[in-house]
């Protein structure tokens, strides 16, 4: 049994996950995921945090495919065919999420867990959303930055997550059909959203 939480940036996923875990007496896998992946992959935790939910740039992909197609390209750029770090990290992350999916009573935040565990039957896949302006206000206050800086941060995180799902898993991050529940934390509050998820878990006998 596992609950995965996909989220728009600053939609309150950590608070929702914590309340679910407290209500069900389950384990949240959020920040601990970073340390586990760092240990398994050889990346530092800082690298994991900076690379997760990102995708290789167009130039990295172009260099890789060109080197494979044209051997002479290897002479000038021998490192070009090395798997981009974001892809390596995605593979390690996917394997760990699959392992977590075989465990029990886990609340998994982010990391495209809904995509990795899409075929898992004992799962509830949730997406948390809120209006852009609401999330912008939260980002501005919590990050202590200007509205312009907060806007850039919100846009960057949302864009990276959308690209990560599309390029690594061929899924539309925004498609409601990929989730059991899509909940608006601006309208429901984080407690209200969590209570609905806990209620669904209870209905399933979890």
Secondary structure, 3 states (H helix, E strand, C coil): CEEEEEECCCCCHHHHHHHHHHHHCCEEECHHHHHHHHHHHCCCHHHHHHHCCCCCCHHHHHHHHHHHHCCCHHHHCCCCCCCCHHHHHHHHHHHHHHHHHCCCCEEEECCCHHHHCCCCCCEEEEEEECCHHHHHHHHHHHHCCCHHHHHHHHHHHHHHHHHHHHHHHCCCCCCHHHCCEEEEHHHHHHHHHHHHHHHHHHHCCC
